[in-house]
Amino acid sequence: MRHTVDPKTGEHRFQPATSRDGKHYIWGGVWYLPAGSDPSIGLVSLAGKGVTARFDYVCFYS
């Protein structure tokens, strides 16, 4: 997930990425939140009903 803030408007921009090997990423669409928002981060799996997602490693940095 890439987070940037528009220096002119203060708008938050979030762009997710996915990778099968941890080296090559495919970037997705951008979500926008208005300036002054207090965003939070969460994890979700969209693999389907009855499927369990396991995350071996999660790291946040800025």
C-alpha positions as CSV (number, residue, x, y, z in Angstrom):
1,M,0.0,0.0,0.0
2,R,1.4,3.3,-1.0
3,H,0.2,6.5,0.8
4,T,0.8,10.0,-0.5
5,V,-0.7,13.4,0.4
6,D,-1.3,16.0,-2.3
7,P,0.9,19.0,-1.2
8,K,-1.6,21.5,-2.6
9,T,-4.9,20.1,-1.3
10,G,-3.9,17.8,1.6
11,E,-5.9,15.0,0.0
12,H,-4.8,11.5,1.0
13,R,-4.2,9.0,-1.8
14,F,-3.9,5.2,-1.2
15,Q,-2.8,2.7,-3.9
16,P,-2.6,-1.0,-3.2
17,A,-0.3,-3.5,-4.7
18,T,-0.2,-7.3,-4.9
19,S,2.6,-9.8,-5.5
20,R,3.0,-13.5,-5.6
21,D,6.7,-13.6,-5.1
22,G,7.4,-10.4,-3.0
23,K,9.6,-8.9,-5.8
24,H,7.2,-8.1,-8.7
25,Y,4.2,-6.0,-7.9
26,I,1.0,-5.1,-9.7
27,W,-0.4,-1.7,-8.6
28,G,-4.1,-1.2,-8.4
29,G,-6.4,1.8,-8.5
30,V,-6.2,4.8,-6.2
31,W,-8.5,5.6,-3.3
32,Y,-8.9,9.2,-2.2
33,L,-9.7,10.6,1.2
34,P,-10.4,14.2,1.9
35,A,-7.8,16.5,3.6
36,G,-8.1,16.3,7.4
37,S,-9.1,12.6,7.4
38,D,-7.6,10.3,10.0
39,P,-7.0,7.1,8.0
40,S,-6.5,3.6,9.5
41,I,-5.0,0.5,8.0
42,G,-6.6,-3.0,8.0
43,L,-6.0,-6.3,6.3
44,V,-8.6,-8.3,4.3
45,S,-8.7,-11.4,2.1
46,L,-11.1,-11.4,-0.8
47,A,-10.4,-15.1,-1.8
48,G,-14.0,-16.2,-1.2
49,K,-16.3,-17.8,1.3
50,G,-14.6,-20.5,3.5
51,V,-11.1,-19.5,2.6
52,T,-8.7,-18.5,5.3
53,A,-5.9,-15.9,4.7
54,R,-2.6,-16.2,6.5
55,F,-0.2,-13.3,6.7
56,D,3.4,-14.4,7.4
57,Y,4.7,-10.9,7.8
58,V,3.2,-7.5,7.9
59,C,5.4,-4.3,8.2
60,F,4.4,-0.7,8.3
61,Y,6.9,2.1,7.8
62,S,7.0,5.7,6.7
